């Protein structure tokens, strides 16, 4: 009889302990659930700790990368005294033989170098009809410029893609005057020649709408001269003739 009583008591104690443990486990689970919204809010804020007690907004860096790689504005930069900054996209237009209309594209200057002799030699050694003559004046030399063209997603294409043609660019003074030295104006300074095929190389496949391609040009310039801009004259989609300008530095 005593054995049965002890057994019942032991059973009751086990039941009581089981309920106690379940109660503790429930509190622990609720504690973890309470922490979850805090973590979610931190993720949504896009704020990360830099390690020195300050916070940085990662979304600003992402925006900068997006703006640098894609043309997102519609600025045309038609004032030579206020050209597009180096690396800034310019909205222009070009004739598209697929649609037989002027269509919007974007272009920007990527870099300018005062040493273009290697590109000039590569062009002259290539299969080209014209040869780049060395200037007679020792103070006139070849400079080099790289620029990019971006085709919008809605740009019309053929089955094989887009037929690429270089932009007819020129280097010129913002005031429209010719380049001069010691009171003499030198004709032909600032004329650009495309050397992409012989230096960068053409891609095997034609680009598609949304793609960005890089081109390279060489041009003559008075040695050390920096006050010039690049210009591209075109017919806009509304039939108006315009000229866009990009800074050289």
C-alpha positions in Angstrom: 0.0 0.0 0.0 2.8 2.4 0.9 4.5 1.5 -2.4 1.5 2.5 -4.4 1.3 5.9 -2.6 4.9 6.6 -3.3 4.4 5.7 -6.9 1.5 8.1 -7.3 3.4 10.9 -5.6 6.4 10.3 -7.9 4.0 10.4 -10.9 2.5 13.7 -9.7 5.9 15.3 -9.2 6.9 14.3 -12.7 3.8 15.9 -14.1 4.4 19.1 -12.2 8.1 19.3 -13.4 7.0 18.7 -17.0 4.6 21.7 -16.8 7.3 23.9 -15.3 9.7 23.0 -18.1 7.1 23.7 -20.8 6.5 27.1 -19.2 10.2 28.0 -19.3 10.5 26.9 -22.9 7.5 29.0 -23.9 9.1 32.1 -22.4 12.4 31.4 -24.3 10.5 31.1 -27.6 8.6 34.3 -27.1 11.9 36.0 -26.3 13.4 35.1 -29.7 10.2 36.2 -31.4 10.5 39.6 -29.7 14.0 40.1 -31.1 13.0 39.4 -34.8 11.4 42.8 -35.6 14.5 44.6 -34.4 16.7 42.7 -36.8 14.2 43.3 -39.6 14.2 47.1 -39.0 18.0 47.2 -39.2 18.0 45.4 -42.5 15.4 47.8 -43.9 17.3 50.9 -42.9 20.3 50.0 -45.1 22.5 51.3 -42.3 25.7 49.5 -41.4 28.2 50.0 -38.7 31.6 51.2 -40.0 33.4 49.9 -36.8 34.3 53.3 -35.4 30.9 54.1 -34.0 29.6 55.8 -37.1 27.0 54.6 -39.6 27.1 54.6 -43.4 24.2 54.4 -45.8 25.0 51.7 -48.3 22.2 52.8 -50.7 24.1 56.0 -51.6 27.1 53.9 -52.9 24.7 51.7 -54.9 23.1 54.8 -56.5 26.5 56.2 -57.4 27.5 52.9 -59.2 24.1 52.8 -61.0 24.5 56.4 -62.2 28.0 55.8 -63.4 27.1 52.8 -65.5 23.7 53.8 -66.9 22.3 56.9 -68.5 19.4 58.0 -66.3 18.9 61.7 -67.1 17.9 63.6 -70.2 20.5 66.4 -70.2 21.7 67.5 -73.6 24.5 69.9 -72.7 24.1 72.2 -75.7 26.1 75.1 -74.2 29.9 75.0 -75.0 30.5 77.1 -71.9 28.8 74.5 -69.7 29.8 71.2 -71.1 29.0 67.8 -69.6 31.5 67.0 -66.8 34.0 64.2 -67.6 32.1 60.9 -67.3 28.6 62.4 -67.5 26.1 61.0 -70.0 24.7 63.3 -72.7 21.4 62.6 -74.4 21.7 63.0 -78.2 20.2 61.2 -81.3 21.5 59.3 -84.3 20.0 58.0 -87.5 18.9 54.4 -87.2 18.7 52.6 -90.6 16.4 50.0 -89.1 13.6 52.4 -88.2 14.7 55.0 -90.8 14.4 57.6 -88.0 16.5 59.6 -85.6 16.6 57.7 -82.3 18.0 58.6 -78.8 21.4 57.4 -77.7 23.8 58.6 -74.9 27.5 59.4 -75.1 30.1 60.4 -72.6 33.9 61.1 -72.5 35.7 58.5 -70.3 39.3 59.6 -70.5 41.8 61.9 -72.3 45.5 61.2 -72.7 48.2 63.5 -74.1 50.2 60.5 -75.3 48.6 58.8 -78.4 51.6 57.8 -80.4 51.1 54.1 -79.9 47.5 54.4 -81.1 48.6 56.5 -84.1 51.2 53.8 -85.1 48.6 51.0 -84.7 46.2 52.8 -87.0 48.9 53.6 -89.6 49.9 49.9 -89.6 46.4 48.7 -90.0 44.2 48.3 -93.0 43.1 51.9 -93.4 42.7 54.1 -96.5 44.1 57.3 -94.8 47.4 57.7 -93.0 47.7 59.9 -90.0 50.5 62.3 -90.9 52.8 63.7 -88.2 52.3 67.5 -87.8 55.1 69.6 -89.2 55.1 71.9 -86.1 56.8 70.3 -83.1 54.3 71.9 -80.7 51.4 70.1 -82.3 50.9 66.5 -81.3 48.3 63.7 -81.2 46.1 63.3 -78.1 43.9 60.4 -77.4 40.3 60.2 -76.2 38.0 57.3 -75.2 34.3 57.7 -75.1 31.2 55.4 -74.6 27.9 55.1 -76.4 24.9 53.6 -74.7 21.8 52.4 -76.6 18.5 52.6 -74.7 16.4 49.4 -74.3 13.8 50.7 -76.8 16.5 51.3 -79.5 15.4 49.6 -82.8 17.6 46.7 -83.8 17.9 44.2 -86.7 18.1 40.4 -86.2 21.9 40.6 -85.8 21.8 43.6 -83.4 22.8 47.2 -83.8 25.1 48.4 -86.6 27.7 50.6 -84.8 29.2 53.8 -86.2 31.5 56.1 -84.5 30.3 59.6 -83.6 31.6 62.5 -85.6 33.4 64.3 -82.8 35.6 67.3 -82.8 37.8 69.0 -80.2 37.2 72.8 -80.3 37.5 75.9 -78.2 34.4 76.9 -76.2 34.4 80.3 -77.8 34.3 78.8 -81.3 37.6 80.3 -82.4 40.4 78.3 -84.0 43.4 77.0 -82.1 46.3 79.5 -82.3 49.8 80.0 -81.0 51.8 83.2 -81.2 49.0 84.9 -83.2 48.8 82.2 -85.8 45.7 80.0 -86.2 46.4 76.4 -87.2 43.8 74.7 -89.3 42.9 71.0 -88.7 43.8 71.1 -85.0 41.1 69.3 -83.1 40.0 66.9 -85.9 39.3 63.4 -84.5 40.0 60.1 -86.2 38.5 56.8 -84.9 41.1 54.2 -84.1 38.9 51.7 -82.3 39.4 48.8 -84.7 43.2 49.0 -84.6 43.6 49.6 -80.9 40.7 48.3 -78.8 39.3 45.9 -81.4 35.8 45.4 -82.6 33.5 43.0 -80.8 32.5 39.8 -82.7 28.8 40.4 -82.0 26.9 43.6 -82.6 25.6 45.2 -79.4 22.0 45.0 -78.4 19.6 47.6 -77.0 20.7 48.4 -73.4 24.4 47.7 -74.2 27.3 50.2 -73.7 30.3 50.2 -76.1 33.6 52.0 -75.9 35.3 53.8 -78.7 38.7 55.5 -79.1 39.8 58.5 -81.1 43.0 60.4 -81.7 43.1 64.1 -82.4 45.7 66.8 -83.0 46.2 69.5 -80.3 48.7 72.2 -79.4 51.0 70.7 -76.8 49.9 71.6 -73.3 46.6 73.2 -74.4 43.7 72.4 -72.0 41.0 74.9 -72.8 38.9 72.8 -75.3 35.7 70.7 -75.3 34.4 67.8 -77.5 31.4 68.5 -79.7 28.9 66.3 -81.4 26.4 67.8 -83.9 23.3 65.9 -84.6 19.6 66.1 -85.7 17.3 65.6 -82.7 14.2 63.4 -82.8 12.1 66.5 -83.4 14.1 67.4 -86.5 16.1 70.3 -84.8 19.8 70.5 -85.4 21.8 70.6 -82.2 25.4 70.4 -80.9 26.3 68.7 -77.6 29.5 69.4 -75.6 31.6 67.4 -73.2 34.5 68.6 -71.1 38.0 67.3 -71.7 39.2 67.3 -68.1 
